[in-house]
Amino acid sequence: MIRKQEEAELEYVKMKDFLSFYAEGYLKTDGLPPDKQPMASLETLEKKNMKTAFNGLRQAINDCVEMSEHFDRAEVRN
């Protein structure tokens, strides 16, 4: 059981790192108040309920994938 929990925690950290990277480089968040920024919203969810935060993070990652489907190689940051 502990092993599964550790794996879930590691997965969460990796997904959170990805969302931070993607939000910083590709999401248009100009004009959003600080508490509505993607990472701030996730951290608010974390304080309320980690299961909800995990589910929300997965959905956010799925949204990032959908938004990036149209990228061509010239748009991808190196």
N, CA, C and O atoms as a Maestro MAE file, in Angstrom:
{
 s_m_m2io_version
 :::
 2.0.0
}

f_m_ct {
 s_m_title
 :::
 protein
 m_atom[312] {
  # First column is atom index #
  i_m_mmod_type
  r_m_x_coord
  r_m_y_coord
  r_m_z_coord
  i_m_residue_number
  s_m_chain_name
  s_m_pdb_residue_name
  s_m_pdb_atom_name
  i_m_atomic_number
  :::
  1 25 0.826 -1.207 0.000 1 A "MET " " N  " 7
  2 3 0.000 0.000 0.000 1 A "MET " " CA " 6
  3 2 0.869 1.270 0.000 1 A "MET " " C  " 6
  4 15 0.578 2.234 -0.707 1 A "MET " " O  " 8
  5 25 1.916 1.248 0.790 2 A "ILE " " N  " 7
  6 3 2.787 2.416 0.856 2 A "ILE " " CA " 6
  7 2 3.450 2.657 -0.497 2 A "ILE " " C  " 6
  8 15 3.601 3.802 -0.922 2 A "ILE " " O  " 8
  9 25 3.836 1.602 -1.159 3 A "ARG " " N  " 7
  10 3 4.478 1.717 -2.483 3 A "ARG " " CA " 6
  11 2 3.547 2.413 -3.477 3 A "ARG " " C  " 6
  12 15 3.977 3.288 -4.229 3 A "ARG " " O  " 8
  13 25 2.295 2.029 -3.475 4 A "LYS " " N  " 7
  14 3 1.319 2.653 -4.385 4 A "LYS " " CA " 6
  15 2 1.143 4.131 -4.064 4 A "LYS " " C  " 6
  16 15 1.026 4.960 -4.966 4 A "LYS " " O  " 8
  17 25 1.126 4.453 -2.790 5 A "GLN " " N  " 7
  18 3 0.992 5.848 -2.384 5 A "GLN " " CA " 6
  19 2 2.216 6.659 -2.818 5 A "GLN " " C  " 6
  20 15 2.082 7.790 -3.287 5 A "GLN " " O  " 8
  21 25 3.399 6.081 -2.662 6 A "GLU " " N  " 7
  22 3 4.615 6.758 -3.105 6 A "GLU " " CA " 6
  23 2 4.603 6.978 -4.615 6 A "GLU " " C  " 6
  24 15 5.016 8.035 -5.091 6 A "GLU " " O  " 8
  25 25 4.135 5.994 -5.365 7 A "GLU " " N  " 7
  26 3 4.041 6.122 -6.818 7 A "GLU " " CA " 6
  27 2 3.051 7.220 -7.201 7 A "GLU " " C  " 6
  28 15 3.306 7.996 -8.122 7 A "GLU " " O  " 8
  29 25 1.933 7.285 -6.501 8 A "ALA " " N  " 7
  30 3 0.935 8.321 -6.775 8 A "ALA " " CA " 6
  31 2 1.498 9.706 -6.455 8 A "ALA " " C  " 6
  32 15 1.260 10.662 -7.193 8 A "ALA " " O  " 8
  33 25 2.233 9.807 -5.369 9 A "GLU " " N  " 7
  34 3 2.829 11.092 -5.002 9 A "GLU " " CA " 6
  35 2 3.870 11.530 -6.032 9 A "GLU " " C  " 6
  36 15 3.939 12.707 -6.388 9 A "GLU " " O  " 8
  37 25 4.676 10.584 -6.508 10 A "LEU " " N  " 7
  38 3 5.673 10.893 -7.529 10 A "LEU " " CA " 6
  39 2 4.995 11.320 -8.835 10 A "LEU " " C  " 6
  40 15 5.430 12.271 -9.484 10 A "LEU " " O  " 8
  41 25 3.937 10.617 -9.209 11 A "GLU " " N  " 7
  42 3 3.189 10.982 -10.410 11 A "GLU " " CA " 6
  43 2 2.624 12.392 -10.276 11 A "GLU " " C  " 6
  44 15 2.664 13.173 -11.227 11 A "GLU " " O  " 8
  45 25 2.105 12.714 -9.107 12 A "TYR " " N  " 7
  46 3 1.532 14.039 -8.867 12 A "TYR " " CA " 6
  47 2 2.607 15.115 -9.031 12 A "TYR " " C  " 6
  48 15 2.376 16.132 -9.685 12 A "TYR " " O  " 8
  49 25 3.769 14.892 -8.440 13 A "VAL " " N  " 7
  50 3 4.860 15.864 -8.524 13 A "VAL " " CA " 6
  51 2 5.283 16.077 -9.975 13 A "VAL " " C  " 6
  52 15 5.497 17.212 -10.401 13 A "VAL " " O  " 8
  53 25 5.401 15.002 -10.723 14 A "LYS " " N  " 7
  54 3 5.787 15.109 -12.136 14 A "LYS " " CA " 6
  55 2 4.735 15.872 -12.939 14 A "LYS " " C  " 6
  56 15 5.075 16.722 -13.762 14 A "LYS " " O  " 8
  57 25 3.464 15.570 -12.701 15 A "MET " " N  " 7
  58 3 2.397 16.275 -13.428 15 A "MET " " CA " 6
  59 2 2.360 17.748 -13.036 15 A "MET " " C  " 6
  60 15 2.142 18.614 -13.883 15 A "MET " " O  " 8
  61 25 2.571 18.028 -11.761 16 A "LYS " " N  " 7
  62 3 2.569 19.421 -11.300 16 A "LYS " " CA " 6
  63 2 3.729 20.188 -11.937 16 A "LYS " " C  " 6
  64 15 3.568 21.340 -12.340 16 A "LYS " " O  " 8
  65 25 4.900 19.546 -12.025 17 A "ASP " " N  " 7
  66 3 6.044 20.182 -12.687 17 A "ASP " " CA " 6
  67 2 5.730 20.470 -14.150 17 A "ASP " " C  " 6
  68 15 6.065 21.537 -14.664 17 A "ASP " " O  " 8
  69 25 5.083 19.511 -14.822 18 A "PHE " " N  " 7
  70 3 4.725 19.723 -16.222 18 A "PHE " " CA " 6
  71 2 3.749 20.889 -16.362 18 A "PHE " " C  " 6
  72 15 3.916 21.744 -17.232 18 A "PHE " " O  " 8
  73 25 2.730 20.920 -15.504 19 A "LEU " " N  " 7
  74 3 1.752 22.007 -15.600 19 A "LEU " " CA " 6
  75 2 2.424 23.356 -15.385 19 A "LEU " " C  " 6
  76 15 2.109 24.325 -16.076 19 A "LEU " " O  " 8
  77 25 3.340 23.423 -14.439 20 A "SER " " N  " 7
  78 3 4.062 24.667 -14.189 20 A "SER " " CA " 6
  79 2 4.835 25.093 -15.438 20 A "SER " " C  " 6
  80 15 4.779 26.255 -15.841 20 A "SER " " O  " 8
  81 25 5.552 24.153 -16.047 21 A "PHE " " N  " 7
  82 3 6.306 24.424 -17.270 21 A "PHE " " CA " 6
  83 2 5.387 24.884 -18.394 21 A "PHE " " C  " 6
  84 15 5.657 25.887 -19.055 21 A "PHE " " O  " 8
  85 25 4.307 24.151 -18.603 22 A "TYR " " N  " 7
  86 3 3.400 24.456 -19.709 22 A "TYR " " CA " 6
  87 2 2.706 25.801 -19.483 22 A "TYR " " C  " 6
  88 15 2.598 26.611 -20.403 22 A "TYR " " O  " 8
  89 25 2.246 26.029 -18.278 23 A "ALA " " N  " 7
  90 3 1.548 27.283 -17.973 23 A "ALA " " CA " 6
  91 2 2.468 28.480 -18.188 23 A "ALA " " C  " 6
  92 15 2.056 29.502 -18.737 23 A "ALA " " O  " 8
  93 25 3.707 28.343 -17.753 24 A "GLU " " N  " 7
  94 3 4.666 29.438 -17.882 24 A "GLU " " CA " 6
  95 2 5.010 29.737 -19.338 24 A "GLU " " C  " 6
  96 15 5.192 30.895 -19.714 24 A "GLU " " O  " 8
  97 25 5.098 28.697 -20.147 25 A "GLY " " N  " 7
  98 3 5.550 28.895 -21.519 25 A "GLY " " CA " 6
  99 2 4.469 29.015 -22.573 25 A "GLY " " C  " 6
  100 15 4.697 29.607 -23.628 25 A "GLY " " O  " 8
  101 25 3.288 28.460 -22.301 26 A "TYR " " N  " 7
  102 3 2.308 28.342 -23.385 26 A "TYR " " CA " 6
  103 2 0.912 28.883 -23.077 26 A "TYR " " C  " 6
  104 15 0.151 29.162 -24.004 26 A "TYR " " O  " 8
  105 25 0.566 29.035 -21.833 27 A "LEU " " N  " 7
  106 3 -0.776 29.525 -21.520 27 A "LEU " " CA " 6
  107 2 -0.777 31.039 -21.463 27 A "LEU " " C  " 6
  108 15 0.153 31.657 -20.946 27 A "LEU " " O  " 8
  109 25 -1.812 31.614 -21.991 28 A "LYS " " N  " 7
  110 3 -1.954 33.059 -21.941 28 A "LYS " " CA " 6
  111 2 -2.700 33.411 -20.646 28 A "LYS " " C  " 6
  112 15 -3.927 33.354 -20.577 28 A "LYS " " O  " 8
  113 25 -1.923 33.771 -19.638 29 A "THR " " N  " 7
  114 3 -2.520 34.059 -18.336 29 A "THR " " CA " 6
  115 2 -2.404 35.535 -17.967 29 A "THR " " C  " 6
  116 15 -2.742 35.932 -16.852 29 A "THR " " O  " 8
  117 25 -1.926 36.340 -18.910 30 A "ASP " " N  " 7
  118 3 -1.829 37.773 -18.650 30 A "ASP " " CA " 6
  119 2 -3.203 38.312 -18.286 30 A "ASP " " C  " 6
  120 15 -4.197 37.981 -18.933 30 A "ASP " " O  " 8
  121 25 -3.256 39.115 -17.283 31 A "GLY " " N  " 7
  122 3 -4.522 39.699 -16.876 31 A "GLY " " CA " 6
  123 2 -5.274 38.889 -15.844 31 A "GLY " " C  " 6
  124 15 -6.217 39.390 -15.232 31 A "GLY " " O  " 8
  125 25 -4.874 37.641 -15.639 32 A "LEU " " N  " 7
  126 3 -5.526 36.854 -14.594 32 A "LEU " " CA " 6
  127 2 -5.006 37.311 -13.234 32 A "LEU " " C  " 6
  128 15 -3.807 37.539 -13.074 32 A "LEU " " O  " 8
  129 25 -5.888 37.444 -12.266 33 A "PRO " " N  " 7
  130 3 -5.407 37.784 -10.923 33 A "PRO " " CA " 6
  131 2 -4.505 36.665 -10.397 33 A "PRO " " C  " 6
  132 15 -4.649 35.510 -10.796 33 A "PRO " " O  " 8
  133 25 -3.581 37.005 -9.508 34 A "PRO " " N  " 7
  134 3 -2.638 35.994 -9.004 34 A "PRO " " CA " 6
  135 2 -3.314 34.738 -8.459 34 A "PRO " " C  " 6
  136 15 -2.791 33.638 -8.637 34 A "PRO " " O  " 8
  137 25 -4.449 34.877 -7.809 35 A "ASP " " N  " 7
  138 3 -5.113 33.701 -7.228 35 A "ASP " " CA " 6
  139 2 -5.830 32.846 -8.265 35 A "ASP " " C  " 6
  140 15 -6.293 31.752 -7.945 35 A "ASP " " O  " 8
  141 25 -5.928 33.324 -9.497 36 A "LYS " " N  " 7
  142 3 -6.568 32.564 -10.580 36 A "LYS " " CA " 6
  143 2 -5.555 31.960 -11.546 36 A "LYS " " C  " 6
  144 15 -5.937 31.276 -12.495 36 A "LYS " " O  " 8
  145 25 -4.262 32.206 -11.311 37 A "GLN " " N  " 7
  146 3 -3.221 31.602 -12.123 37 A "GLN " " CA " 6
  147 2 -3.288 30.086 -11.944 37 A "GLN " " C  " 6
  148 15 -3.694 29.618 -10.880 37 A "GLN " " O  " 8
  149 25 -2.900 29.309 -12.956 38 A "PRO " " N  " 7
  150 3 -3.031 27.847 -12.875 38 A "PRO " " CA " 6
  151 2 -2.407 27.217 -11.627 38 A "PRO " " C  " 6
  152 15 -3.043 26.390 -10.972 38 A "PRO " " O  " 8
  153 25 -1.195 27.592 -11.297 39 A "MET " " N  " 7
  154 3 -0.537 26.954 -10.157 39 A "MET " " CA " 6
  155 2 -1.171 27.397 -8.836 39 A "MET " " C  " 6
  156 15 -1.267 26.601 -7.902 39 A "MET " " O  " 8
  157 25 -1.594 28.626 -8.752 40 A "ALA " " N  " 7
  158 3 -2.259 29.097 -7.534 40 A "ALA " " CA " 6
  159 2 -3.592 28.382 -7.353 40 A "ALA " " C  " 6
  160 15 -3.957 28.018 -6.235 40 A "ALA " " O  " 8
  161 25 -4.313 28.181 -8.440 41 A "SER " " N  " 7
  162 3 -5.589 27.461 -8.367 41 A "SER " " CA " 6
  163 2 -5.373 26.025 -7.904 41 A "SER " " C  " 6
  164 15 -6.139 25.505 -7.093 41 A "SER " " O  " 8
  165 25 -4.325 25.390 -8.424 42 A "LEU " " N  " 7
  166 3 -4.020 24.018 -8.019 42 A "LEU " " CA " 6
  167 2 -3.659 23.967 -6.536 42 A "LEU " " C  " 6
  168 15 -4.120 23.079 -5.819 42 A "LEU " " O  " 8
  169 25 -2.856 24.894 -6.078 43 A "GLU " " N  " 7
  170 3 -2.456 24.912 -4.679 43 A "GLU " " CA " 6
  171 2 -3.643 25.151 -3.749 43 A "GLU " " C  " 6
  172 15 -3.672 24.631 -2.634 43 A "GLU " " O  " 8
  173 25 -4.607 25.926 -4.196 44 A "THR " " N  " 7
  174 3 -5.832 26.110 -3.418 44 A "THR " " CA " 6
  175 2 -6.582 24.791 -3.311 44 A "THR " " C  " 6
  176 15 -7.066 24.433 -2.237 44 A "THR " " O  " 8
  177 25 -6.678 24.070 -4.421 45 A "LEU " " N  " 7
  178 3 -7.318 22.749 -4.397 45 A "LEU " " CA " 6
  179 2 -6.581 21.787 -3.471 45 A "LEU " " C  " 6
  180 15 -7.209 21.010 -2.752 45 A "LEU " " O  " 8
  181 25 -5.258 21.835 -3.487 46 A "GLU " " N  " 7
  182 3 -4.459 20.954 -2.633 46 A "GLU " " CA " 6
  183 2 -4.801 21.152 -1.161 46 A "GLU " " C  " 6
  184 15 -4.872 20.190 -0.396 46 A "GLU " " O  " 8
  185 25 -5.009 22.391 -0.777 47 A "LYS " " N  " 7
  186 3 -5.326 22.694 0.628 47 A "LYS " " CA " 6
  187 2 -6.703 22.179 1.023 47 A "LYS " " C  " 6
  188 15 -6.937 21.823 2.178 47 A "LYS " " O  " 8
  189 25 -7.607 22.143 0.054 48 A "LYS " " N  " 7
  190 3 -8.972 21.693 0.338 48 A "LYS " " CA " 6
  191 2 -9.089 20.176 0.315 48 A "LYS " " C  " 6
  192 15 -9.662 19.575 1.224 48 A "LYS " " O  " 8
  193 25 -8.534 19.552 -0.744 49 A "ASN " " N  " 7
  194 3 -8.718 18.111 -0.906 49 A "ASN " " CA " 6
  195 2 -7.736 17.609 -1.960 49 A "ASN " " C  " 6
  196 15 -7.825 17.980 -3.130 49 A "ASN " " O  " 8
  197 25 -6.799 16.762 -1.536 50 A "MET " " N  " 7
  198 3 -5.772 16.280 -2.468 50 A "MET " " CA " 6
  199 2 -6.353 15.414 -3.579 50 A "MET " " C  " 6
  200 15 -5.854 15.449 -4.704 50 A "MET " " O  " 8
  201 25 -7.381 14.650 -3.295 51 A "LYS " " N  " 7
  202 3 -7.973 13.823 -4.345 51 A "LYS " " CA " 6
  203 2 -8.573 14.712 -5.438 51 A "LYS " " C  " 6
  204 15 -8.419 14.437 -6.628 51 A "LYS " " O  " 8
  205 25 -9.250 15.766 -5.025 52 A "THR " " N  " 7
  206 3 -9.811 16.717 -5.985 52 A "THR " " CA " 6
  207 2 -8.689 17.411 -6.754 52 A "THR " " C  " 6
  208 15 -8.796 17.629 -7.961 52 A "THR " " O  " 8
  209 25 -7.619 17.753 -6.051 53 A "ALA " " N  " 7
  210 3 -6.474 18.398 -6.707 53 A "ALA " " CA " 6
  211 2 -5.860 17.461 -7.742 53 A "ALA " " C  " 6
  212 15 -5.522 17.888 -8.846 53 A "ALA " " O  " 8
  213 25 -5.716 16.183 -7.386 54 A "PHE " " N  " 7
  214 3 -5.139 15.198 -8.312 54 A "PHE " " CA " 6
  215 2 -6.010 15.080 -9.560 54 A "PHE " " C  " 6
  216 15 -5.503 15.084 -10.682 54 A "PHE " " O  " 8
  217 25 -7.307 14.975 -9.360 55 A "ASN " " N  " 7
  218 3 -8.225 14.876 -10.503 55 A "ASN " " CA " 6
  219 2 -8.196 16.147 -11.354 55 A "ASN " " C  " 6
  220 15 -8.206 16.079 -12.583 55 A "ASN " " O  " 8
  221 25 -8.160 17.288 -10.701 56 A "GLY " " N  " 7
  222 3 -8.095 18.559 -11.424 56 A "GLY " " CA " 6
  223 2 -6.803 18.696 -12.207 56 A "GLY " " C  " 6
  224 15 -6.790 19.211 -13.325 56 A "GLY " " O  " 8
  225 25 -5.705 18.224 -11.602 57 A "LEU " " N  " 7
  226 3 -4.413 18.279 -12.280 57 A "LEU " " CA " 6
  227 2 -4.419 17.376 -13.509 57 A "LEU " " C  " 6
  228 15 -3.913 17.760 -14.563 57 A "LEU " " O  " 8
  229 25 -4.978 16.199 -13.380 58 A "ARG " " N  " 7
  230 3 -5.070 15.307 -14.552 58 A "ARG " " CA " 6
  231 2 -5.874 15.964 -15.670 58 A "ARG " " C  " 6
  232 15 -5.490 15.894 -16.837 58 A "ARG " " O  " 8
  233 25 -6.976 16.595 -15.321 59 A "GLN " " N  " 7
  234 3 -7.796 17.261 -16.334 59 A "GLN " " CA " 6
  235 2 -7.016 18.406 -16.979 59 A "GLN " " C  " 6
  236 15 -7.083 18.603 -18.193 59 A "GLN " " O  " 8
  237 25 -6.282 19.153 -16.167 60 A "ALA " " N  " 7
  238 3 -5.488 20.261 -16.702 60 A "ALA " " CA " 6
  239 2 -4.428 19.746 -17.675 60 A "ALA " " C  " 6
  240 15 -4.192 20.360 -18.715 60 A "ALA " " O  " 8
  241 25 -3.787 18.617 -17.342 61 A "ILE " " N  " 7
  242 3 -2.791 18.032 -18.243 61 A "ILE " " CA " 6
  243 2 -3.457 17.601 -19.546 61 A "ILE " " C  " 6
  244 15 -2.918 17.836 -20.627 61 A "ILE " " O  " 8
  245 25 -4.618 16.977 -19.447 62 A "ASN " " N  " 7
  246 3 -5.356 16.590 -20.656 62 A "ASN " " CA " 6
  247 2 -5.674 17.810 -21.511 62 A "ASN " " C  " 6
  248 15 -5.555 17.766 -22.735 62 A "ASN " " O  " 8
  249 25 -6.075 18.890 -20.866 63 A "ASP " " N  " 7
  250 3 -6.364 20.130 -21.600 63 A "ASP " " CA " 6
  251 2 -5.110 20.649 -22.300 63 A "ASP " " C  " 6
  252 15 -5.176 21.106 -23.441 63 A "ASP " " O  " 8
  253 25 -3.968 20.578 -21.615 64 A "CYS " " N  " 7
  254 3 -2.702 21.022 -22.215 64 A "CYS " " CA " 6
  255 2 -2.383 20.198 -23.462 64 A "CYS " " C  " 6
  256 15 -1.962 20.741 -24.484 64 A "CYS " " O  " 8
  257 25 -2.584 18.904 -23.370 65 A "VAL " " N  " 7
  258 3 -2.325 18.029 -24.524 65 A "VAL " " CA " 6
  259 2 -3.237 18.414 -25.683 65 A "VAL " " C  " 6
  260 15 -2.782 18.528 -26.821 65 A "VAL " " O  " 8
  261 25 -4.511 18.613 -25.400 66 A "GLU " " N  " 7
  262 3 -5.457 19.001 -26.457 66 A "GLU " " CA " 6
  263 2 -5.061 20.338 -27.078 66 A "GLU " " C  " 6
  264 15 -5.116 20.495 -28.298 66 A "GLU " " O  " 8
  265 25 -4.662 21.302 -26.246 67 A "MET " " N  " 7
  266 3 -4.281 22.621 -26.766 67 A "MET " " CA " 6
  267 2 -3.020 22.557 -27.614 67 A "MET " " C  " 6
  268 15 -2.829 23.385 -28.504 67 A "MET " " O  " 8
  269 25 -2.157 21.582 -27.346 68 A "SER " " N  " 7
  270 3 -0.882 21.525 -28.057 68 A "SER " " CA " 6
  271 2 -0.927 20.657 -29.312 68 A "SER " " C  " 6
  272 15 0.069 20.567 -30.030 68 A "SER " " O  " 8
  273 25 -2.044 20.027 -29.586 69 A "GLU " " N  " 7
  274 3 -2.144 19.163 -30.760 69 A "GLU " " CA " 6
  275 2 -1.887 19.907 -32.071 69 A "GLU " " C  " 6
  276 15 -1.441 19.306 -33.048 69 A "GLU " " O  " 8
  277 25 -2.162 21.187 -32.094 70 A "HIS " " N  " 7
  278 3 -1.985 21.958 -33.321 70 A "HIS " " CA " 6
  279 2 -0.572 22.529 -33.471 70 A "HIS " " C  " 6
  280 15 -0.251 23.099 -34.514 70 A "HIS " " O  " 8
  281 25 0.266 22.389 -32.460 71 A "PHE " " N  " 7
  282 3 1.620 22.940 -32.531 71 A "PHE " " CA " 6
  283 2 2.376 22.327 -33.706 71 A "PHE " " C  " 6
  284 15 2.254 21.136 -33.992 71 A "PHE " " O  " 8
  285 25 3.150 23.158 -34.370 72 A "ASP " " N  " 7
  286 3 4.124 22.586 -35.291 72 A "ASP " " CA " 6
  287 2 5.494 22.746 -34.632 72 A "ASP " " C  " 6
  288 15 5.622 23.427 -33.614 72 A "ASP " " O  " 8
  289 25 6.488 22.134 -35.201 73 A "ARG " " N  " 7
  290 3 7.809 22.137 -34.547 73 A "ARG " " CA " 6
  291 2 8.355 23.537 -34.327 73 A "ARG " " C  " 6
  292 15 9.106 23.754 -33.377 73 A "ARG " " O  " 8
  293 25 8.004 24.482 -35.168 74 A "ALA " " N  " 7
  294 3 8.496 25.843 -35.031 74 A "ALA " " CA " 6
  295 2 7.940 26.514 -33.786 74 A "ALA " " C  " 6
  296 15 8.570 27.424 -33.246 74 A "ALA " " O  " 8
  297 25 6.764 26.080 -33.317 75 A "GLU " " N  " 7
  298 3 6.162 26.701 -32.141 75 A "GLU " " CA " 6
  299 2 6.700 26.156 -30.823 75 A "GLU " " C  " 6
  300 15 6.565 26.801 -29.783 75 A "GLU " " O  " 8
  301 25 7.294 25.000 -30.858 76 A "VAL " " N  " 7
  302 3 7.749 24.360 -29.629 76 A "VAL " " CA " 6
  303 2 9.030 25.009 -29.174 76 A "VAL " " C  " 6
  304 15 9.977 25.152 -29.946 76 A "VAL " " O  " 8
  305 25 9.057 25.404 -27.907 77 A "ARG " " N  " 7
  306 3 10.222 26.057 -27.336 77 A "ARG " " CA " 6
  307 2 11.308 25.022 -27.081 77 A "ARG " " C  " 6
  308 15 11.026 23.905 -26.649 77 A "ARG " " O  " 8
  309 25 12.526 25.398 -27.346 78 A "ASN " " N  " 7
  310 3 13.678 24.518 -27.054 78 A "ASN " " CA " 6
  311 2 14.353 24.961 -25.795 78 A "ASN " " C  " 6
  312 15 15.339 24.355 -25.377 78 A "ASN " " O  " 8
  :::
 }
 m_bond[311] {
  # First column is bond index #
  i_m_from
  i_m_to
  i_m_order
  :::
  1 1 2 1
  2 2 3 1
  3 3 4 2
  4 3 5 1
  5 5 6 1
  6 6 7 1
  7 7 8 2
  8 7 9 1
  9 9 10 1
  10 10 11 1
  11 11 12 2
  12 11 13 1
  13 13 14 1
  14 14 15 1
  15 15 16 2
  16 15 17 1
  17 17 18 1
  18 18 19 1
  19 19 20 2
  20 19 21 1
  21 21 22 1
  22 22 23 1
  23 23 24 2
  24 23 25 1
  25 25 26 1
  26 26 27 1
  27 27 28 2
  28 27 29 1
  29 29 30 1
  30 30 31 1
  31 31 32 2
  32 31 33 1
  33 33 34 1
  34 34 35 1
  35 35 36 2
  36 35 37 1
  37 37 38 1
  38 38 39 1
  39 39 40 2
  40 39 41 1
  41 41 42 1
  42 42 43 1
  43 43 44 2
  44 43 45 1
  45 45 46 1
  46 46 47 1
  47 47 48 2
  48 47 49 1
  49 49 50 1
  50 50 51 1
  51 51 52 2
  52 51 53 1
  53 53 54 1
  54 54 55 1
  55 55 56 2
  56 55 57 1
  57 57 58 1
  58 58 59 1
  59 59 60 2
  60 59 61 1
  61 61 62 1
  62 62 63 1
  63 63 64 2
  64 63 65 1
  65 65 66 1
  66 66 67 1
  67 67 68 2
  68 67 69 1
  69 69 70 1
  70 70 71 1
  71 71 72 2
  72 71 73 1
  73 73 74 1
  74 74 75 1
  75 75 76 2
  76 75 77 1
  77 77 78 1
  78 78 79 1
  79 79 80 2
  80 79 81 1
  81 81 82 1
  82 82 83 1
  83 83 84 2
  84 83 85 1
  85 85 86 1
  86 86 87 1
  87 87 88 2
  88 87 89 1
  89 89 90 1
  90 90 91 1
  91 91 92 2
  92 91 93 1
  93 93 94 1
  94 94 95 1
  95 95 96 2
  96 95 97 1
  97 97 98 1
  98 98 99 1
  99 99 100 2
  100 99 101 1
  101 101 102 1
  102 102 103 1
  103 103 104 2
  104 103 105 1
  105 105 106 1
  106 106 107 1
  107 107 108 2
  108 107 109 1
  109 109 110 1
  110 110 111 1
  111 111 112 2
  112 111 113 1
  113 113 114 1
  114 114 115 1
  115 115 116 2
  116 115 117 1
  117 117 118 1
  118 118 119 1
  119 119 120 2
  120 119 121 1
  121 121 122 1
  122 122 123 1
  123 123 124 2
  124 123 125 1
  125 125 126 1
  126 126 127 1
  127 127 128 2
  128 127 129 1
  129 129 130 1
  130 130 131 1
  131 131 132 2
  132 131 133 1
  133 133 134 1
  134 134 135 1
  135 135 136 2
  136 135 137 1
  137 137 138 1
  138 138 139 1
  139 139 140 2
  140 139 141 1
  141 141 142 1
  142 142 143 1
  143 143 144 2
  144 143 145 1
  145 145 146 1
  146 146 147 1
  147 147 148 2
  148 147 149 1
  149 149 150 1
  150 150 151 1
  151 151 152 2
  152 151 153 1
  153 153 154 1
  154 154 155 1
  155 155 156 2
  156 155 157 1
  157 157 158 1
  158 158 159 1
  159 159 160 2
  160 159 161 1
  161 161 162 1
  162 162 163 1
  163 163 164 2
  164 163 165 1
  165 165 166 1
  166 166 167 1
  167 167 168 2
  168 167 169 1
  169 169 170 1
  170 170 171 1
  171 171 172 2
  172 171 173 1
  173 173 174 1
  174 174 175 1
  175 175 176 2
  176 175 177 1
  177 177 178 1
  178 178 179 1
  179 179 180 2
  180 179 181 1
  181 181 182 1
  182 182 183 1
  183 183 184 2
  184 183 185 1
  185 185 186 1
  186 186 187 1
  187 187 188 2
  188 187 189 1
  189 189 190 1
  190 190 191 1
  191 191 192 2
  192 191 193 1
  193 193 194 1
  194 194 195 1
  195 195 196 2
  196 195 197 1
  197 197 198 1
  198 198 199 1
  199 199 200 2
  200 199 201 1
  201 201 202 1
  202 202 203 1
  203 203 204 2
  204 203 205 1
  205 205 206 1
  206 206 207 1
  207 207 208 2
  208 207 209 1
  209 209 210 1
  210 210 211 1
  211 211 212 2
  212 211 213 1
  213 213 214 1
  214 214 215 1
  215 215 216 2
  216 215 217 1
  217 217 218 1
  218 218 219 1
  219 219 220 2
  220 219 221 1
  221 221 222 1
  222 222 223 1
  223 223 224 2
  224 223 225 1
  225 225 226 1
  226 226 227 1
  227 227 228 2
  228 227 229 1
  229 229 230 1
  230 230 231 1
  231 231 232 2
  232 231 233 1
  233 233 234 1
  234 234 235 1
  235 235 236 2
  236 235 237 1
  237 237 238 1
  238 238 239 1
  239 239 240 2
  240 239 241 1
  241 241 242 1
  242 242 243 1
  243 243 244 2
  244 243 245 1
  245 245 246 1
  246 246 247 1
  247 247 248 2
  248 247 249 1
  249 249 250 1
  250 250 251 1
  251 251 252 2
  252 251 253 1
  253 253 254 1
  254 254 255 1
  255 255 256 2
  256 255 257 1
  257 257 258 1
  258 258 259 1
  259 259 260 2
  260 259 261 1
  261 261 262 1
  262 262 263 1
  263 263 264 2
  264 263 265 1
  265 265 266 1
  266 266 267 1
  267 267 268 2
  268 267 269 1
  269 269 270 1
  270 270 271 1
  271 271 272 2
  272 271 273 1
  273 273 274 1
  274 274 275 1
  275 275 276 2
  276 275 277 1
  277 277 278 1
  278 278 279 1
  279 279 280 2
  280 279 281 1
  281 281 282 1
  282 282 283 1
  283 283 284 2
  284 283 285 1
  285 285 286 1
  286 286 287 1
  287 287 288 2
  288 287 289 1
  289 289 290 1
  290 290 291 1
  291 291 292 2
  292 291 293 1
  293 293 294 1
  294 294 295 1
  295 295 296 2
  296 295 297 1
  297 297 298 1
  298 298 299 1
  299 299 300 2
  300 299 301 1
  301 301 302 1
  302 302 303 1
  303 303 304 2
  304 303 305 1
  305 305 306 1
  306 306 307 1
  307 307 308 2
  308 307 309 1
  309 309 310 1
  310 310 311 1
  311 311 312 2
  :::
 }
}
